[in-house]
Amino acid sequence: MKEALKEANKAYEKGEIPVGAVIVLNDEIISKAHNLKETTFDPTAHAEILAIRQASQKLEAWRLGDAILYITKEPCIMCCGAIINARIKKIVYGCDDPKGGGAVSLYKLLEDRRLNHQVEIERGILEEECRALLKKFFHELRQTKLNENILNNL
């Protein structure tokens, strides 16, 4: 999870929502990524999606059945779909996402027995650090927007 937090900090420094993801297979990191939606103008450029793409290319396989995905924040429904489609064995994440979480908070897609694959979930790992980085980012974003509004109204 510490490696995923390093990735989240890279996103933060680029002005991206600070989410990082790392995929581990046989105790070895096979891919790392962070959000790049703003940088690439790509709504699918979430850390999880980018990490899955990297891992699949490295392994030359779309099935990542023995892999563990570490993420700093609960994945959204799009990312949950990719996790299921990649047949990832387990996700480990830092903090819940009460407004957009697809694994536990709003939906329980990864454990839905109606789907052809279920994913183990472990949550709350380095939760405070993950949450603090997100809070800091959104606080600064709100302050920037507030300052822009003030300047525009002068």
C-alpha positions in Angstrom: 0.0 0.0 0.0 2.9 2.3 0.6 3.8 2.0 -3.1 0.2 2.9 -4.0 0.5 6.0 -1.8 3.6 7.0 -3.6 1.7 6.8 -6.9 -1.2 8.8 -5.3 1.3 11.5 -4.4 2.5 11.6 -8.0 -1.1 12.2 -9.1 -1.4 14.9 -6.4 1.6 16.7 -7.7 0.2 16.7 -11.2 -3.1 18.2 -10.0 -4.9 14.9 -10.4 -7.2 13.3 -7.9 -4.6 11.5 -5.7 -5.3 7.8 -6.3 -2.6 5.3 -6.8 -2.7 1.6 -7.7 -0.2 -1.2 -7.6 -0.6 -4.8 -8.9 1.4 -7.6 -7.2 1.9 -11.1 -8.5 3.9 -13.7 -6.6 5.1 -11.0 -4.1 6.5 -8.9 -7.0 5.2 -5.5 -8.2 4.2 -5.9 -11.8 2.6 -2.5 -12.4 2.1 0.9 -10.8 -0.1 3.7 -11.9 -1.8 6.9 -10.7 -4.8 8.9 -12.0 -4.2 10.7 -15.2 -7.7 11.8 -16.3 -6.9 15.5 -16.3 -3.5 15.1 -17.9 -4.7 12.8 -20.7 -8.2 14.1 -21.1 -9.3 10.5 -20.8 -12.2 9.7 -18.5 -11.0 6.1 -18.2 -7.5 7.0 -17.0 -8.1 5.9 -13.4 -5.2 4.4 -11.6 -6.7 1.0 -11.5 -7.4 0.8 -15.2 -3.9 2.0 -16.0 -2.3 -0.5 -13.7 -4.5 -3.3 -15.1 -3.5 -2.3 -18.7 0.2 -2.3 -17.7 0.1 -5.6 -16.0 -1.8 -7.3 -18.8 0.7 -6.0 -21.4 3.7 -7.1 -19.2 2.2 -10.6 -18.8 0.7 -10.7 -22.3 -2.5 -11.9 -20.8 -5.8 -10.3 -19.9 -6.5 -12.7 -17.1 -4.8 -11.6 -13.8 -6.2 -14.4 -11.7 -3.5 -14.6 -9.1 -2.9 -10.9 -8.8 -3.6 -8.6 -5.9 -4.5 -4.9 -6.7 -3.6 -2.3 -4.0 -5.5 0.9 -4.3 -5.5 4.0 -2.1 -9.3 4.5 -2.5 -12.3 2.2 -3.0 -12.7 1.7 -6.8 -15.6 3.2 -8.7 -18.0 1.0 -10.7 -16.0 1.4 -13.9 -12.9 0.2 -12.2 -14.8 -2.6 -10.5 -15.9 -3.8 -13.9 -12.3 -3.8 -15.1 -11.2 -5.7 -12.0 -13.9 -8.3 -12.6 -13.1 -8.6 -16.3 -9.4 -9.0 -15.5 -10.3 -11.8 -13.0 -8.2 -10.2 -10.3 -8.1 -12.4 -7.2 -8.1 -9.7 -4.5 -8.2 -5.9 -3.9 -6.7 -4.2 -0.9 -7.7 -0.5 -0.5 -7.1 2.3 1.9 -10.3 4.4 2.3 -13.9 4.0 1.4 -15.5 6.3 -1.2 -19.0 7.0 0.1 -20.0 9.0 -3.0 -18.7 6.7 -5.7 -17.5 3.4 -4.3 -18.4 0.3 -6.3 -16.9 -2.3 -4.0 -18.6 -1.6 -0.6 -19.9 1.9 -0.1 -22.6 2.3 -2.8 -22.5 -1.0 -4.6 -21.0 -4.4 -3.9 -20.1 -5.4 -7.5 -17.0 -7.3 -6.6 -18.8 -9.8 -4.4 -22.0 -10.1 -6.6 -22.7 -13.8 -7.0 -24.7 -13.0 -10.2 -21.5 -12.2 -12.0 -19.0 -14.8 -13.3 -16.2 -13.7 -11.0 -16.0 -12.5 -7.4 -13.1 -10.6 -5.9 -11.8 -10.8 -2.3 -11.8 -7.4 -0.6 -9.6 -6.1 2.2 -10.1 -2.5 3.2 -8.8 0.1 5.7 -5.1 -0.4 5.0 -3.2 2.8 5.7 -6.7 4.4 5.7 -5.8 7.6 7.5 -2.9 8.4 5.2 -5.0 7.7 2.1 -8.0 9.7 3.4 -5.7 12.6 4.5 -4.2 13.0 1.0 -7.6 13.1 -0.6 -8.9 15.6 1.9 -5.9 17.8 1.4 -6.4 17.7 -2.4 -10.1 18.6 -2.3 -9.6 21.3 0.4 -6.9 23.0 -1.8 -9.1 22.6 -4.9 -12.0 24.3 -3.1 -9.7 27.1 -1.9 -8.4 27.7 -5.4 -11.9 27.8 -6.8 -13.0 30.2 -4.0 -10.0 32.5 -4.7 -10.8 32.5 -8.5 -14.4 33.4 -7.7 -13.3 36.3 -5.5 -10.9 37.6 -8.1 -13.5 37.3 -10.8 -15.9 39.4 -8.8 -13.5 42.3 -8.1 
